[in-house]
Amino acid sequence: MSGSGPAPAEVPADRWTNPLRSAADRRLPLIAGPSGLVIFGVTGDLSRKKLMPAVYDLANRGLLPPGFSLIGFARREWQDEDFAQEVRDAVKEHARTPFRQEVWQQLAEGMRFIPGDFGDDDAFKRLRETVDELDAERGTSGNFAFYLSVPPKFFPQVVQQLKRHGMADAPEGSWRRAVIEKPFGHDLTSARELNQVVHEVFAPKEVFRIDHYLGKETVQNILALRFANQMYEPIWNRSYVDHVQITMAEDIGIGGRAGYYDGIGAARDVIQNHLLQLMALTAMEEPAAFDAESLLAEKLKVLRAVKLPADLSAHTVRAQYTAGWQGGEQAVGYLQEDGIDPRSKTDTYAAVKLEIDNRRWAGVPFYLRTGKRLGRRVTEIAIVFQRAPHSPFDSTATTELGANVLVVRVQPDEGMVIRFGSKVPGTSMEIRDVTMDFAYGESFTEESPEAYERLILDVLLGDANLFPRVEEVEESWRILDPVEAYWDTHGRPARYASGTWGPVEADDMLARDGRSWRRP
Ligand code: BG6
């Protein structure tokens, strides 16, 4: 098939703002220009469950160019056909959209597989030849993204090999991009080293770091909610907000990921990236424009203003799940999981109290918590407001009245809930909490794309809005490092039974401040 795709693939700088493009034009989904994707670590879990299905879903939605090409690179003795079969199985099992033979056929024609390990020069030579062949055969125009879905210890070798074999430098008029998956190091020092290695080969603008939470519709909606409306922003500050709770609870354990998870733990796995990004979006000022530079500038200001509490023993908690019941089934404890050192001190639950030292948020705690094997899977941001300063009602009328809360439900049941007091029907004046609910499923007919669909498309378009930049990654480690260092030198993690809402120490942490965690 010859590649006669749409025009070159740089995202128009005016994607959102050009007044000459009508609102309807701007709403049209952008289609990636001629391009290809090379995935290193293509036999891994992430690739099978998320990346390959996302590529298919994009193709199915007509968002990939006709000559799109996908190259898998891994240490397997596979032929192109074996690779295509693997992708097909992964797509059938995990894709969001229905399987259509004609879409599959077109995609499969552009699939190639390169067997080899990362030290193998011959394999990289073959990769280079394949990239050139695809350019000629399918019209990928020299535009390739290299997705490093591999442990960070291999980043240096892979990017160096790309450079050595002439694939990191874009031919005239085309682009080359590197996509890297977390963890971006395990502390500030290692993150800096990694960033340096990657930036020796790729310019900062060519590096796309994946934080898949930023690809979620509900997360992008935080900015829409705050900055496209008039009613929230005036109360979004220390004069009205008592505190903020950001929760990412999972009901699953570590599954087969012992090798990755042990030694990393909950705080490094998700607070350093997903939860600090949610916090930054919740707390940041309005960006000057909706573009990558302006978003970075505002998120960075928040992260730089984050302050840890002086007493880390009172205001941070880490814990490990023990055996218990989860969804009607018996679950083993973390230390009994396959591949886990029975003396491991790795946290599967982490909670921290943070403050943001600026005029908008001074004195408002942000409580972040995450855990595996908790009561249920839910991610939410809860803005808990101060109590009304005065109530004309008899105190007995309001005994069942809580504080006003605005909850952004990131997942599941994506939407937003506002809680406020309302009179209970009847002759007495009794006031109780009620909720007002916005659910995506009820307001929109379109289904939300998977985060990886959005992010892979944005890589191919060169749109960097939803990708954390090096400065944010380093700033996030600056926040977390002292907490990890404190935990390292202070005893063992607390414990909580699988299927519960975490350790009692976490409840105590909020109780000390006269507050309590929400039970979502
Ligand atoms: C990943 C973490 O970044 O996010 C996993 O490494 C976690 O430990 C996962 O399970 C959760 O993602 P989601 O999209 O299911 O909330």
Boltz pocket constraint, residues with backbone or C-beta under 6 A from the ligand:
constraints:
  - pocket:
      binder: B
      contacts: [[A, 212], [A, 250], [A, 269], [A, 270]]
      max_distance: 6.0
